[in-house]
């Protein structure tokens, strides 16, 4: 550089640096109260969520069925907590795009119709996993806690996001453009027939108890089929979780984008701000923000697909205690995922009869997109015999 010559600043890099400094100084260790999508688990909210993940379990959506169940009322799927709040995990890091990489859920109680919630989101320190030279990446994590109207802890979720710098017009900084190789998958009649066949063969255990004694290691968890993913599936998901970032329109949307520049991008056609969530709906936004020629699902959404498979299998009497998932690949528009697993372990602990399940999602190309593990508490025949003898 010549004497007297000024150094040109990079506005985007400056924005990222300011955001990182603010995050570390003010937000690490902070316990936030995120905006709620649904404050209460009303029967309508539960139905919208179940529809949004394609789960037609009558325990969630039928008052008649639920009224005759052992509970006597509608329950919500355990992962309905996503519809209360997925935590505003995209917070405090303007200029860095978030990619969900994993979650560890734990439940303490079932979710009953009309339960109401408060939520906190504790933000942990950022980690720098490294990468290519010049690649700006950070692992962002936090812990969501969901408490009901009785001040009882219902569940927790430790979430993980990879934050990467966006580069307008070319995807993420440091990534290679893959658009020429990625196309919307075109299904043959035979492939579509197999998808229909799999959907029609979905098994819901329902009111028939699955007893711990009847479970064997390597028993299959029959997959649920999700896809071919399209914009209508994403709209249903957004409706199902009450996604407030997508629920704002017109003036309120524009004002929100202005207040939170890190949650928006500039549409190159209109030059107006739009929410970065558009990467899950619009091909142009997906290319700008994610370097992908096609929109894609959300990580929290895919974890719910695994939860659907487990709750189908465990019966109404089962209780999902934990579910951990790690995302391995993108699921783009046109992709179909088969989400299922197998029993890998069974044991007893503190009078609970527990089963561990290894889970995975695989797409129509045979690629594994997600792996996970769940622990389920099942009813025991021995416990029922003891109860009947004592009565």
Secondary structure, 3 states (H helix, E strand, C coil): CCCCCCCCCCHHHHHHHHHHHHHHHHHCCCEECCCCCCCECCHHHHHHHHHHHCCCCHHHHCHHHHHCCCCCCCEECHHHHHHHCCCCCCCCCCCEEEEEEEEEEEECCCEECCCEEEEEEEECCCECCCCCCCCCEEEEEEEEEEEECCCCEEEEEEEEEEEEEEECCCEECCCCCCHHHCCCCCCCHHHHHHHHHHHHCCCCCCCCCCCHHHCCCCCEEEEEEECCCCHHHHHHHHHHHCCHHHHCCHHHHHHHHHHCHHHEEECCCCCCEEEHHHHHCCHHHHHHHHCCCCCECCHHHHHHHHHHHHHHHHCCCCEEEEEEEEECCCCECCCCEEEEEEEEEEEEECCEEEEEEEEEEEECCCCEEEEEEEEEEECCHHHHHHHHHHC
